Amino acid sequence: MKSPLLSLPGAVPAEGVDEGVAAHYGDLFREQRALAEGDGFVDLSHRGVVTVSGEDRLSWLHLLLTQHVSDLPVGQATEALILSAHGHIEHALYLVDDGATTWAHVEPGTEEALIAYLESMKFFYRVEVADRTADTAVVHLPAGSITEVSEGAVVRETAYGRDLFLPRADLESFAAGAGPAVGLLAHEALRVEQHRPRLGFETDHRTIPHELGWIGSAVHLQKGCYRGQETVARVQNLGKPPRRLVFLHLDGSDVHLPVHGTEIRLAEEGPDGRRIGFVTTSARHHELGPVALALVKRNVPTDAPLVAGDTAAAQETVVEP
C-alpha cells in the first residue's frame, strides 16, 4: 500500500518488496544518526498486519509457531516463525497480545499466504483470523524515543524500540508530531549492524533457523510439537547447520554496494574461485561504512578474507560454525 507520508518533503520511494514507503528523506546518514540517538520514526506502513482473536488464540498459535506463546503476557513482545514440514522458514511474525487480540506484523506481501495457512489449521478452535493491513499501519520508534503514543495504538516494545500498530487513518497526524521522518534505508542499516535477519533477505527456500541465529529469539527449544520441529531438534542435538550468518565489513573504496544474491568467494581463490555463499543485505552505515550480512558455508574459516563479487570483505562471526 502506498503511504501518504511519501508526500513529505524530500521523500524518495523505496523499491522492490519495500515499495510503498520512503527509502529516505534526502539525508541518509543524518536519518541514521537520528534513529541511533532515539529520535524520529520509521514508516513501516507497507508491512502486513494479521490479527488472531478468540479465547483459544494463544493456545492455538502455540501449536503452530516455533515460539512459546501459550502463556504470553499482555504487552510482551515476541517473534516467531512458521516452518515447512522439512524445517525451512516460511513466515516470520512479530507479535504482541493486548489481552483480547494477538497482533502480528509480517513482511510485505506475505500476509495472504500466512492467513491461508492459519485458516486451514483452525479446525474446532475458537479463533478468528483477520487481515488488518488495509486499516492498520505499522510505525517504528527507536529505543530511547520519548514520543508519546495515543491510546488507540497497540505497542510492541523490544530492545530495539517500539513497533506501533496505528489506525491507518491516523498515520499522517501521528507523523506531524513525531518527526523527524526516517527512511527505510536507515532502519535497514541499523538492522544489519544489529545482525538481525529478515525474511526474504537473509532467507531462501532452504533456510533453517539455526543458520540465522533465530534459536532463542524466535524458536523455543523446550516447547511442544510444531511443524518442522524434527529438523530443529535434529540440528540442535546431533549436528550443525550447513550455512551460517556472517557480518561483513566491505571495502569502502567501491562506489557500489554488492546487491542481494552477490556471490561470495574466498579472497585467496580469486574471481574464479568456488562460490561459498551470497550477500543477503548490504547497507551504508553512518559510522561503520559499507557493511553487509551474508550466508556462507559453515566450514568457511572465521578469519578468512572474502570477496563479495568484486568487493573485498572482512567477516565477523554472527552464528558460530
C-alpha positions as CSV (number, residue, x, y, z in Angstrom):
1,M,0.0,0.0,0.0
2,K,1.3,3.5,-0.9
3,S,1.9,5.5,2.2
4,P,0.6,9.1,2.4
5,L,4.0,10.0,4.0
6,L,5.6,9.8,0.6
7,S,4.3,13.3,0.2
8,L,6.7,14.6,3.0
9,P,9.5,16.9,1.8
10,G,12.5,15.0,0.3
11,A,10.8,11.6,0.3
12,V,12.3,9.1,-2.2
13,P,10.3,6.0,-2.7
14,A,11.7,2.6,-1.8
15,E,11.8,-0.1,-4.4
16,G,11.2,-3.9,-4.6
17,V,9.4,-5.6,-1.7
18,D,9.5,-2.3,0.3
19,E,7.8,-0.3,-2.4
20,G,5.1,2.0,-0.9
21,V,7.2,3.8,1.8
22,A,10.2,6.1,1.7
23,A,13.7,4.8,1.3
24,H,15.0,8.1,2.7
25,Y,14.0,11.7,3.0
26,G,17.1,13.3,1.5
27,D,19.9,12.7,4.0
28,L,20.6,9.0,4.7
29,F,23.3,9.5,7.3
30,R,21.5,12.2,9.2
31,E,18.5,10.0,9.4
32,Q,20.6,7.1,10.7
33,R,22.2,9.2,13.4
34,A,18.8,10.4,14.5
35,L,17.5,6.8,14.7
36,A,20.6,5.7,16.6
37,E,20.1,8.5,19.1
38,G,16.5,7.7,19.7
39,D,14.9,10.4,17.6
40,G,12.3,10.2,14.8
41,F,10.2,7.4,13.5
42,V,10.2,5.0,10.6
43,D,7.2,4.5,8.3
44,L,6.6,0.7,8.0
45,S,3.0,1.0,6.8
46,H,3.7,-1.3,3.9
47,R,4.1,-4.3,6.2
48,G,1.3,-6.8,6.5
49,V,-0.8,-6.8,9.7
50,V,-2.6,-10.0,10.8
51,T,-4.6,-10.4,14.0
52,V,-5.9,-13.5,15.8
53,S,-8.7,-13.1,18.3
54,G,-10.9,-15.5,20.3
55,E,-10.4,-17.3,23.6
56,D,-8.2,-20.1,22.2
57,R,-5.9,-17.8,20.2
58,L,-2.7,-18.2,22.3
59,S,-3.1,-22.0,22.9
60,W,-3.8,-22.4,19.2
61,L,-0.9,-20.3,18.0
62,H,1.3,-22.2,20.4
63,L,0.7,-25.3,18.3
64,L,1.6,-23.7,15.0
65,L,4.6,-21.4,15.9
66,T,8.2,-22.0,16.8
67,Q,7.8,-19.8,19.9
68,H,6.3,-20.5,23.3
69,V,3.2,-18.3,23.3
70,S,0.6,-20.2,25.3
71,D,1.1,-18.0,28.3
72,L,2.3,-14.9,26.5
73,P,1.8,-11.9,28.9
74,V,-0.2,-9.0,27.8
75,G,2.0,-6.4,26.2
76,Q,5.1,-8.6,26.0
77,A,6.7,-8.6,22.5
78,T,8.0,-11.8,20.9
79,E,8.8,-13.1,17.5
80,A,8.1,-16.5,15.9
81,L,8.4,-18.5,12.8
82,I,6.3,-20.9,10.8
83,L,8.3,-23.7,9.2
84,S,7.7,-26.2,6.5
85,A,7.5,-29.9,7.2
86,H,11.2,-30.0,6.4
87,G,12.1,-27.2,8.8
88,H,12.6,-24.5,6.3
89,I,11.4,-21.0,7.2
90,E,8.2,-19.9,5.6
91,H,6.9,-17.0,7.7
92,A,8.3,-14.6,10.3
93,L,5.8,-13.0,12.7
94,Y,6.5,-10.1,15.1
95,L,3.9,-10.5,17.9
96,V,2.2,-8.8,20.8
97,D,-1.0,-9.6,22.6
98,D,-3.3,-6.9,24.0
99,G,-5.4,-9.2,26.2
100,A,-8.1,-9.8,23.6
101,T,-6.2,-10.0,20.3
102,T,-2.8,-11.1,19.2
103,W,-1.3,-8.7,16.7
104,A,1.5,-9.5,14.2
105,H,3.3,-7.6,11.6
106,V,4.8,-9.6,8.8
107,E,6.8,-9.0,5.6
108,P,5.0,-7.0,2.8
109,G,3.0,-9.3,0.6
110,T,3.2,-12.4,2.8
111,E,0.0,-11.8,4.8
112,E,-2.3,-13.5,2.3
113,A,-0.3,-16.8,2.3
114,L,0.0,-16.7,6.1
115,I,-3.7,-16.2,6.6
116,A,-4.5,-19.0,4.2
117,Y,-2.3,-21.3,6.2
118,L,-3.8,-20.2,9.5
119,E,-7.3,-20.6,8.2
120,S,-6.5,-24.2,7.1
121,M,-5.5,-25.0,10.7
122,K,-8.4,-23.6,12.6
123,F,-10.4,-26.9,13.0
124,F,-12.6,-26.7,16.1
125,Y,-10.6,-23.9,17.8
126,R,-12.3,-20.7,18.9
127,V,-10.3,-18.2,16.9
128,E,-10.8,-15.6,14.3
129,V,-8.0,-14.6,11.9
130,A,-8.1,-11.2,10.1
131,D,-6.1,-9.3,7.6
132,R,-5.8,-5.8,9.1
133,T,-3.3,-4.4,6.6
134,A,-5.9,-2.1,5.0
135,D,-6.8,-0.3,8.2
136,T,-3.7,-0.6,10.3
137,A,-0.2,0.9,9.8
138,V,3.0,-0.1,11.5
139,V,5.4,2.6,12.7
140,H,8.7,2.1,14.4
141,L,10.0,4.3,17.2
142,P,13.7,3.8,18.1
143,A,14.9,2.8,21.6
144,G,15.1,5.9,23.7
145,S,12.3,7.7,21.9
146,I,10.2,9.9,24.1
147,T,7.4,10.3,21.5
148,E,4.0,9.9,23.1
149,V,1.7,7.2,21.8
150,S,-2.0,7.7,21.5
151,E,-4.3,5.4,23.4
152,G,-5.6,3.9,20.2
153,A,-2.3,2.3,19.3
154,V,-1.1,-1.2,20.1
155,V,2.5,-1.1,21.2
156,R,5.1,-3.8,20.7
157,E,8.2,-2.9,22.8
158,T,11.6,-4.5,22.2
159,A,15.2,-3.8,23.0
160,Y,15.4,-2.0,19.6
161,G,12.5,0.2,20.1
162,R,8.7,0.2,19.8
163,D,6.6,-1.0,16.9
164,L,3.2,0.7,16.9
165,F,0.0,-0.6,15.3
166,L,-1.8,2.6,14.4
167,P,-5.1,3.1,12.7
168,R,-4.1,3.9,9.2
169,A,-6.3,7.0,9.2
170,D,-4.1,8.4,12.0
171,L,-0.7,7.9,10.2
172,E,-0.4,11.5,8.9
173,S,-1.4,13.1,12.2
174,F,1.0,10.9,14.1
175,A,3.8,11.8,11.8
176,A,3.2,15.5,12.2
177,G,4.0,15.3,15.9
178,A,6.7,12.5,15.9
179,G,9.3,13.7,13.5
180,P,11.8,13.7,12.0
181,A,10.8,11.1,9.5
182,V,13.5,8.5,8.9
183,G,13.6,6.3,5.8
184,L,13.8,2.6,5.5
185,L,17.4,2.6,4.4
186,A,18.5,4.0,7.7
187,H,16.3,1.4,9.5
188,E,17.9,-1.4,7.4
189,A,21.4,-0.1,8.1
190,L,20.9,-0.4,11.8
191,R,19.3,-3.8,11.4
192,V,22.4,-5.0,9.6
193,E,24.6,-3.6,12.3
194,Q,22.5,-5.4,14.9
195,H,22.8,-8.7,12.9
196,R,19.0,-9.1,12.8
197,P,17.8,-11.4,10.0
198,R,14.8,-10.6,7.8
199,L,12.6,-13.0,5.9
200,G,13.2,-12.9,2.2
201,F,16.5,-11.2,2.6
202,E,18.6,-13.5,4.9
203,T,16.4,-16.5,3.9
204,D,15.9,-18.5,0.8
205,H,13.8,-21.6,0.1
206,R,16.0,-23.9,2.2
207,T,17.0,-21.7,5.2
208,I,16.6,-23.2,8.6
209,P,16.5,-21.2,11.9
210,H,19.9,-22.3,13.2
211,E,21.7,-20.7,10.2
212,L,20.5,-17.2,11.2
213,G,20.8,-17.3,14.9
214,W,17.0,-17.3,15.3
215,I,17.2,-20.0,18.0
216,G,16.0,-18.4,21.3
217,S,14.7,-15.2,19.9
218,A,12.2,-16.8,17.6
219,V,12.5,-20.6,18.3
220,H,11.8,-22.0,21.7
221,L,13.6,-25.3,22.2
222,Q,11.5,-26.7,25.1
223,K,8.0,-26.3,23.8
224,G,5.7,-28.9,22.3
225,C,5.4,-30.1,18.8
226,Y,5.0,-27.9,15.7
227,R,5.6,-28.4,12.0
228,G,9.3,-28.6,11.3
229,Q,10.3,-29.3,14.9
230,E,12.1,-32.5,13.9
231,T,14.6,-30.6,11.9
232,V,15.2,-28.1,14.6
233,A,15.7,-30.8,17.2
234,R,18.0,-32.8,15.0
235,V,20.3,-29.9,14.2
236,Q,20.3,-28.8,17.8
237,N,21.1,-32.2,19.3
238,L,23.0,-34.1,16.6
239,G,24.6,-31.7,14.1
240,K,25.4,-28.3,12.7
241,P,23.5,-26.2,10.2
242,P,25.0,-26.2,6.6
243,R,25.4,-22.4,6.5
244,R,25.9,-19.6,8.9
245,L,25.1,-15.9,9.0
246,V,28.1,-13.5,9.0
247,F,28.6,-9.8,9.2
248,L,30.8,-8.2,6.6
249,H,32.9,-5.0,6.6
250,L,33.1,-4.1,2.9
251,D,35.9,-2.3,1.1
252,G,34.9,1.4,1.3
253,S,36.6,2.4,-2.0
254,D,33.9,0.7,-4.1
255,V,31.2,3.1,-5.3
256,H,28.5,0.4,-5.5
257,L,27.3,-1.9,-2.8
258,P,27.1,-5.6,-3.6
259,V,23.4,-6.4,-4.1
260,H,21.3,-9.2,-2.6
261,G,22.5,-12.5,-4.1
262,T,26.0,-11.4,-5.0
263,E,28.3,-14.4,-4.8
264,I,30.9,-14.7,-2.1
265,R,34.3,-16.4,-2.6
266,L,37.5,-16.8,-0.6
267,A,39.8,-13.9,-1.5
268,E,42.8,-16.3,-1.9
269,E,41.0,-18.2,-4.7
270,G,40.4,-15.1,-6.8
271,P,37.5,-14.3,-9.1
272,D,37.3,-17.9,-10.4
273,G,37.1,-19.5,-7.0
274,R,34.2,-21.6,-5.8
275,R,31.1,-20.0,-4.5
276,I,30.9,-20.2,-0.7
277,G,27.9,-18.0,0.0
278,F,26.0,-14.9,-1.0
279,V,25.2,-11.4,0.2
280,T,21.8,-11.1,1.8
281,T,21.6,-7.4,2.8
282,S,24.1,-4.6,2.2
283,A,24.0,-1.0,3.6
284,R,26.0,2.1,4.1
285,H,26.3,2.7,7.8
286,H,26.9,6.2,9.2
287,E,29.8,5.0,11.4
288,L,30.9,1.6,10.1
289,G,30.9,2.5,6.4
290,P,29.7,-0.1,3.9
291,V,28.6,-3.3,5.6
292,A,26.5,-6.4,4.8
293,L,25.0,-9.6,6.1
294,A,25.7,-12.8,4.2
295,L,25.2,-16.5,4.4
296,V,28.3,-18.7,3.9
297,K,29.1,-22.3,4.2
298,R,29.6,-23.4,7.8
299,N,33.1,-24.7,7.2
300,V,34.5,-21.3,5.9
301,P,37.3,-20.3,8.3
302,T,36.0,-17.5,10.5
303,D,39.2,-15.4,9.8
304,A,39.3,-15.9,6.1
305,P,39.3,-12.8,3.9
306,L,36.4,-12.9,1.5
307,V,35.3,-11.3,-1.8
308,A,31.7,-10.3,-2.4
309,G,31.5,-10.0,-6.2
310,D,34.5,-7.7,-6.8
311,T,34.4,-6.1,-3.3
312,A,36.9,-7.2,-0.6
313,A,35.2,-8.2,2.7
314,A,36.3,-9.0,6.2
315,Q,33.9,-11.1,8.2
316,E,32.7,-11.1,11.8
317,T,31.1,-14.2,13.2
318,V,27.3,-14.0,13.9
319,V,26.5,-17.7,14.0
320,E,29.3,-19.9,15.4
321,P,30.5,-22.6,12.9
